[in-house]
Amino acid sequence: MWASTSNAGGLTFQRPDKRAVEQDPQAVRVWHEESRPAIRAQAKEGAAVCRALPVRLSS
């Protein structure tokens, strides 16, 4: 996650929390058991895997 800094006027890397407060245990289980293995299998077959992270910029 990138955040604007007031002293430098640029962007600096900010470390995210280890776990979201609103984390859904069922959704995490589905990701680890179903979604992630399917993505890894597609990547091994040559598919491009892109990661998009939500970013919020503030002034």
N, C-alpha and C positions, 0 to 999 in steps of 0.2 A: 504494500500500500504506500502510495506517495502522498506526501502532505506538503503544503506550502509553508515556508518558514518566513517569519516577519523580519528577521535580522538579515538574511541573505537574499531574500526576494526570489529564491529558486526553489527547487524541489529536493527533498531529502527522503531517504527510505525510512519508513517507520515500521517497526516489527509488530505484526498482528498478535492478538491474544492467542493462546494455545487452543482454546475452545470457546465457541460462541455460547453466550448465555442461553439463547433460544434454541440450542441444538436439539434436533429431533432424533432420539436414539433409533427409531425405526428407519428413518431415512438414511442414517449413517450405516446401519446394517445392510440395507438394500444396496447402497453404494459399494460397500466392501465385498459383498457376496455376489452381486449381479452386474452392476454397471462397470465397475473398475476392471474385472476380468474380461468383459466384452470389449472394452476400449483397448486393453493390452493386446488382445487377440487380433484386433483390426490393425494395430500398429505393427505387429509382427508380420502381417500380410502386406505391409507397405503403405498403409493409409497414413495420411498426415494427421497428427494429433496436435491441436492447438489449445492452449489454456487461456481463458479469458477471465480476468478477475475484476470484480466491481471496484471502481475507483471514484472517489469523491474529491473534488478540488474545491478549496475554499479560499477566499481572498482576505 
